[in-house]
Amino acid sequence: MNKLPLKTRVQILTMLCEGSSMRSISRVADVSINTVSKLLVDAGKFCADLHDREVRNVTSKRIQCDEIWSFVGAKAKNVSTMKQPVEGAGDVWTWTALDSDSKLIVSWLVGGRDGEYALAFIDDVKDRLANRVQLTTDGHRAYLNAFEEAFGADIDYAMLIKQYGEKTSPERRYSPAVCTGANRRFTRLTNAFSKKFDNHVHMVAIYTVWYNFIKMHKTLKMTPAMAAGVSQTLWSMEDLCEKMDAVASKPGKRGPYKKHDA
């Protein structure tokens, strides 16, 4: 089976992380959209495993958690009218835990926004920390039981409640209220959306590794992984592809190609 050249794989993964659509990537990289899709799946599985293995024993002072809304296929209110329904269509939330100082994404989870997901997410955050931290969330009530179950009293926890004031301009009836009591945290991964739930999960996994290990933070002058002491070196997308190659199973002379199940 032919393997994509390293340069092409680097181009595809970089464009994915920068928010390009799979169809536009296939045109620019001159490959089929199925090729882009296969690399997305393979890289997503590898990156999920890499993050799970590498981001451990994180020493932190302050962690901020948030849930980022997106959708798969269509927004929840439009799912019933989809011409071509897809599994997992509707609203989807990406839970994130961000170290305030190093900007490291400590943990992430994709799924619903209920108490079960909150507990799974907070349990994972706890497993990755090396010390007691101050942890802040928004006012989502599902966090309350999750923190009680995961940490008990061994956590300094606070909710950040957004306070809104009225606008003083004549156009205020057409504009949202001014937020007066919140700070900016982890922003949206991309303005795009996924057509498949699994693709959304794979993309979050790839983006997280790119953000933590490869993308230089403008203020820190290093990657979040380096700032957090998780990595001692600056990675490149080439390094990531080579790491994927190092664990990939080699195909035999005949029969289907066997992938490493990350």
WOURGI-V939038 format. One record per run of one state. SS is the DSSP state (2 for helix, 1 for strand, 0 for the rest). FROM is the first residue (numbers start at 1). TO is the last residue. If there is no record, write none. Layout:
ss:from:to
SS:FROM:TO
SS:FROM:TO
This chain:
ss:from:to
0:1:5
2:6:17
0:18:21
2:22:29
0:30:32
2:33:54
0:55:57
1:58:58
0:59:61
1:62:72
0:73:75
2:76:81
0:82:89
1:90:99
0:100:104
1:105:111
0:112:114
2:115:128
1:129:129
0:130:133
1:134:137
0:138:141
2:142:150
0:151:155
1:156:159
0:160:163
1:164:165
0:166:169
2:170:174
0:175:177
1:178:179
0:180:193
1:194:194
0:195:196
2:197:214
0:215:216
1:217:217
0:218:221
1:222:222
0:223:223
2:224:227
0:228:236
2:237:247
0:248:262
